[in-house]
Amino acid sequence: MAVTDTDVIIVGAAPTGLTLARELRLAGVRTLVLERLPEPRAVAKAGGLGGQMLEMLQYRGVLERFEAASGLPRPAPRFPFGGLHVDLTQLVEPPMQALRLPQPQMESLLEELATELGAEVRRGQEVVGLSQDQAGVTVDVRGPGPYRVSAQFLVGCDGVRSRIRELAGIAFPGTTYPEVNRLGTFTMPDSLTLLDDGDYEVPGLGRLRWGYTQTETGVFAISSYTPNDLGVYTSEEEAVTYDDDKPMTVTEFEDSIRRVLGANLPLGEPTRLTRFTFGARQVERYRAGRILVAGDAAHQFPSGGVAVSAAMLDSVNLAWKLAAELAGWAPAGLLDTYHEERQLAGARTLLHTQAQVALRRGLDSAADALREVFSELLADEQPRRRIGAFIAGSDIRYPMPGANPHALAGTFAPDLALHTDRGPTRVADLMHTARPVFLDLADRKNLRELAGSWQRRVDIHTATTDHRPADAILIRPDAYVAWAAGVDEPDDTAAPALSEALSHWFGSPS
Ligand SMILES: Cc1cc2nc3c(=O)[nH]c(=O)nc-3n(C[C@H](O)[C@H](O)[C@H](O)COP(=O)(O)OP(=O)(O)OC[C@H]3O[C@@H](n4cnc5c(N)ncnc54)[C@H](O)[C@@H]3O)c2cc1C
């Protein structure tokens, strides 16, 4: 391998890049993060984090640090979906949960987690050019002065207007909707009365229904988590490009409310003000040689609440594959599965976020009928679970090799409670180091010995669990199940399938 300054250059120190930096450091990869902003961004884009990334943080043993940084109880699992509400509060084990943590605090914690494992983050360093050859990637950086730095691989985590994507010649087809969304949270003003049924009494206007209301000029929504806070949202057609780093003012928001609602609304002290536009785009390729893209650089979703989790999950999927390439044991095609799997996941997220556009943007009676039908469906548990899993990004099943894969193969490994000789543990606890895990749940000696041939790369664990879903499970570092043996499945079928899965994901026996 050619001598380079570092193993992986990450462009962008935001949720995607900082998650990738930590995951790479867990695998011992030398990592340099270049960020054009001299200081962390103070403007809150996302107000929190939800979905499968929360589970992933638990599998890495760091969820408690995010909960501590939030300092707030988990909000009730009730989520917007295309102008409707998906209420998961009555479900046992709701498929989607969220954590309130404004993006600047989230990024600061992610940076802490990456740098404490040895990632280098350089701020005020803009990548302005790059070139790649067989040996690596070299970037031109504009910092205090221009300089060059090289690596084996480069990952563009530089947001929706990605320069890396452009320099690598990766197309980003899709649609931008001429729609501006504004969201504000405020303290509850004295003049507004929150009624027992969740509606509001507004002086001079009368009763204002909680939730989403379609008006002739856009969409208006109002709700409160507690009697002391007020959340207001507007959406209007506006073909204007706003700078994400330019904060929205209260006056801009008041003007928008007046246009959409046709009246003034009293507001308390602002606690969060954000404005965003929606596009539906996905890169054609997540990889161009030694350059890869992840997060918003790879996809843009036209509905809220899903992008940060999807972005960070790209990084978790990519990191161990890059680490395997760098360590020299990656089987042929492993790195390309990053494109295959995350393209599939991104397409799934685009599917439901675009469906939400159709639900919320239609203004005619047919659209009203669609919303009514959809609301009726959401009254039932099964559709609510399905939509919840959609929003959480947990309904993905990656294709796995083998003729008859087990139902768990390709899904996120369940967090089974385990009994071991050393006491109780859980699947999540086995994933903290981001190493592959072979989990023997039924004392399958032959399978365990077979997996033992890969023990330099794969951790072998023996345990039992109540109601075991499989006799043995092979889990990748990103917590996806690579293979599982059915309960009492004979060795004659289980062993060759395990061998195939181990070779497919983790190369030749070590
Ligand atoms: C107003 C608003 C509200 C949002 N609300 C939500 C929400 O509630 N929930 C949700 O899930 N998502 C939300 N999003 C989306 C979410 O913020 C993004 O999905 C998330 O920030 C993507 O992270 P990222 O790391 O991929 O990219 P970004 O956060 O865009 O970060 C890219 C980084 O790359 C740096 N960079 C760019 N070019 C270069 C270069 N040439 N050299 C060096 N550095 C460079 C940038 O300075 C930046 O720090 C919201 C977005 C906006 C704008």
The ligand as a Tripos MOL2 file, in Angstrom:
@<TRIPOS>MOLECULE
LIG
   53    58     1     0     0
SMALL
NO_CHARGES

@<TRIPOS>ATOM
      1 C1        -33.5110   23.7740    9.4830 C.3       1 LIG1
      2 C2        -33.2580   22.3090    9.4560 C.ar      1 LIG1
      3 C3        -33.9370   21.4990   10.3460 C.ar      1 LIG1
      4 C4        -33.7160   20.1270   10.3410 C.ar      1 LIG1
      5 N1        -34.4020   19.3530   11.2210 N.ar      1 LIG1
      6 C5        -34.1650   18.0150   11.2420 C.ar      1 LIG1
      7 C6        -34.8320   17.1620   12.1820 C.ar      1 LIG1
      8 O1        -35.6400   17.6100   12.9920 O.2       1 LIG1
      9 N2        -34.5130   15.8380   12.1750 N.ar      1 LIG1
     10 C7        -33.6130   15.3150   11.3050 C.ar      1 LIG1
     11 O2        -33.3560   14.1090   11.3390 O.2       1 LIG1
     12 N3        -32.9690   16.1000   10.4230 N.ar      1 LIG1
     13 C8        -33.2260   17.4250   10.3670 C.ar      1 LIG1
     14 N4        -32.5750   18.2090    9.4620 N.ar      1 LIG1
     15 C9        -31.5780   17.5880    8.5910 C.3       1 LIG1
     16 C10       -30.2490   17.4030    9.3300 C.3       1 LIG1
     17 O3        -29.8340   18.6130    9.8950 O.3       1 LIG1
     18 C11       -29.2230   16.8490    8.3640 C.3       1 LIG1
     19 O4        -29.7200   15.6300    7.8650 O.3       1 LIG1
     20 C12       -27.8580   16.6060    9.0090 C.3       1 LIG1
     21 O5        -27.2600   17.8080    9.4090 O.3       1 LIG1
     22 C13       -26.9510   15.8880    8.0160 C.3       1 LIG1
     23 O6        -25.7030   15.7450    8.5620 O.3       1 LIG1
     24 P1        -24.4010   15.6500    7.6410 P.3       1 LIG1
     25 O7        -23.2830   15.4440    8.6020 O.co2     1 LIG1
     26 O8        -24.6100   14.6480    6.5780 O.co2     1 LIG1
     27 O9        -24.3020   17.0500    6.8890 O.3       1 LIG1
     28 P2        -24.2430   18.5350    7.4390 P.3       1 LIG1
     29 O10       -24.8800   18.6420    8.7780 O.co2     1 LIG1
     30 O11       -24.7530   19.4030    6.3570 O.co2     1 LIG1
     31 O12       -22.7030   18.8060    7.6440 O.3       1 LIG1
     32 C14       -21.7940   18.9360    6.5800 C.3       1 LIG1
     33 C15       -20.5140   19.5420    7.1320 C.3       1 LIG1
     34 O13       -19.5460   19.5900    6.1000 O.3       1 LIG1
     35 C16       -18.8720   20.8380    6.1540 C.3       1 LIG1
     36 N5        -18.3430   21.1070    4.8030 N.ar      1 LIG1
     37 C17       -19.0590   21.3550    3.6750 C.ar      1 LIG1
     38 N6        -18.2290   21.5260    2.6260 N.ar      1 LIG1
     39 C18       -16.9640   21.3770    3.1010 C.ar      1 LIG1
     40 C19       -15.6760   21.4450    2.5000 C.ar      1 LIG1
     41 N7        -15.5320   21.6670    1.1840 N.pl3     1 LIG1
     42 N8        -14.5750   21.2600    3.2760 N.ar      1 LIG1
     43 C20       -14.7230   21.0050    4.6080 C.ar      1 LIG1
     44 N9        -15.9190   20.9470    5.2300 N.ar      1 LIG1
     45 C21       -17.0270   21.1210    4.4870 C.ar      1 LIG1
     46 C22       -19.9700   21.7950    6.5880 C.3       1 LIG1
     47 O14       -19.4420   22.9900    7.1370 O.3       1 LIG1
     48 C23       -20.7210   20.9680    7.6140 C.3       1 LIG1
     49 O15       -20.2080   21.1120    8.9080 O.3       1 LIG1
     50 C24       -32.7970   19.5660    9.4310 C.ar      1 LIG1
     51 C25       -32.1090   20.3890    8.5220 C.ar      1 LIG1
     52 C26       -32.3440   21.7450    8.5240 C.ar      1 LIG1
     53 C27       -31.6090   22.6190    7.5440 C.3       1 LIG1
@<TRIPOS>BOND
     1     1     2 1
     2     2     3 ar
     3     2    52 ar
     4     3     4 ar
     5     4     5 ar
     6     4    50 ar
     7     5     6 ar
     8     6     7 ar
     9     6    13 1
    10     7     8 2
    11     7     9 ar
    12     9    10 ar
    13    10    11 2
    14    10    12 ar
    15    12    13 ar
    16    13    14 ar
    17    14    15 1
    18    14    50 ar
    19    15    16 1
    20    16    17 1
    21    16    18 1
    22    18    19 1
    23    18    20 1
    24    20    21 1
    25    20    22 1
    26    22    23 1
    27    23    24 1
    28    24    25 2
    29    24    26 1
    30    24    27 1
    31    27    28 1
    32    28    29 2
    33    28    30 1
    34    28    31 1
    35    31    32 1
    36    32    33 1
    37    33    34 1
    38    33    48 1
    39    34    35 1
    40    35    36 1
    41    35    46 1
    42    36    37 ar
    43    36    45 ar
    44    37    38 ar
    45    38    39 ar
    46    39    40 ar
    47    39    45 ar
    48    40    41 1
    49    40    42 ar
    50    42    43 ar
    51    43    44 ar
    52    44    45 ar
    53    46    47 1
    54    46    48 1
    55    48    49 1
    56    50    51 ar
    57    51    52 ar
    58    52    53 1
@<TRIPOS>SUBSTRUCTURE
     1 LIG1         1 GROUP 0 **** ****
